[in-house]
């Protein structure tokens, strides 16, 4: 059975223009400019989508949902979320005595009202971890690591 291909962006037939405009209106209609979320588009092959802000992926469709999600995430990291301030994270880790910084992870939330947005950082050090919420003056201590020894396990 032949595949029905996704409409190309250069397809100038009236039906293709109407389909593209309808898909875009279906996704962005009612969405405020600052709302970001992944919206699925109708597609006959693979996975197609765009961000509610109007950002489109480079190709009209992808074989795997993971590829589409990765491109939307790259859009958020590049165009929407603030860049990491490693100096601030190191300062906070030292303030709460987390030890040497192991790493950090961006915290995001997705709500119907606000879409996908950055809310802070999770910072891990050699002695424990903390959550640094966006706009908070100080980080919130999450907990300390405990040493694990197999010699003390119950048999």
N, C-alpha and C positions, 0 to 999 in steps of 0.2 A: 504494500500500500504506500503511495507517495506521501511524503510529508507536506503539510501546508505551511509554508514559511511565514515567519513574522513579517509584518509590513516594514519595508525599508524606509528610512528617513527621507530618501530621495524620490520616493514614489509619488508622483504628482497627479495621479488619477483622482478624480473627485471623491470616489468612495474611500480611497486611502486617506486623503486629507480629512474627510469627515470622521473616519475611525480614529485617527490620531488626536484630533481636537476633542472628540467625545471622551477618549481615554483620559486625556489631560484634565478635562473639566471634571470627570468623575473622581479623579484623585485630589485635585487641588481645590475644588469648589467648597467653600466654607472654611477652608484651612487658613489660619492667619499666617503671615509671612514668617514668623518665628517658630512655627510648629514643625518639628522634624519627626517623621516616623516612616517606616518602610511600608509602602503600599503595593499590593500585588496588582499587576495588570493582566488583562486577558491575553493569553498566548497559546498558539497552537503547537508550538514546539518549545521545550525547555521551560525556563523560569524567567519571567519578565517583571520589572518593577521600577519604582522611582521613589524619591523622598517626597513627602507632602509639601515641602517648600518649593518643589519644581525641579530639583536636581535630577538629571537623567543619567543612567549608566552609559558607558561608551558604546556598548553593543545593545541591540534591541532585546536579545534574550540569551540565556545561559543554560548549559546542560545541567548544572547542579545549583540547588538553592544556596549552598555554601558560597559559591562564587558571587552570587548576587548580594548576599548578606555582607560579604567582605568588602565589596565596592561601596555599599551604603555606609558601612562602618568607617572606611577610609575617608569618605565625604564628611562624616561627622567629626573625625579627628582633625582633618585638614581645614574645614570651613566653619565649624560650629564650636567645638570644644576648645577651651583655652589650653595653650601649651603648658607642659609641666614646668614648675619652678623647683628644680632639684635643690637649690640652696635653701629654700623655705622648708622643704620636707626634711632635709638634713638637720636644720635648726630645731624643728619640732621633735625629731627623733632624739636629739641630744637633750632637749628640755625635759622630756619624759623619761630619759635614761633607758632608751630602747637598745643601747649598745650600737655596734656597727650596723649601718643600714644594709639590709639584705636586698630589698626591692620595694616597689610600690605598684599599686594597681588602681586605675581610675574607677570610681564608683559612678554608676549611672542609674537612673530610674526611668521607667516608661509609664506614663499615665495618659488617659484619654484627654485630659484637659491640657497638659503641657507637652505631650509627645515624649520623645527621648531627650533627656537632658543630663548634663554633668552635675553631680551633687558633691563631689569631693574626692578624697584619696584614701586608700587603705595603705598604711605604711608598715612594713615589717622590719624589725631589727633582730639582732642576735639574742636579745633578752625578752622580746615580746612584740606586740603589734598595737597600733592605734588607728583611729579613724579621724581624719581631718576634714570636717564639713566645710563646704564653700561658704566663706563669709564669717566663719567662726574664728575667734581670737586665739583659742587654744584647741589642740587636738584632744579627743576623748580616748582614754586608755582602753584597749579592748581586752588585754590579758597578757600573761607572761607564759613563755614556753616552759614546759617541765621536762626534766631529763628522763629519758626512758631507758631502763636497763632490763635486758632479757633475763638476768640472773635472779631478779626478784619476782618474776612471773610465777603465778600459782600453777601447779601441774595438773 
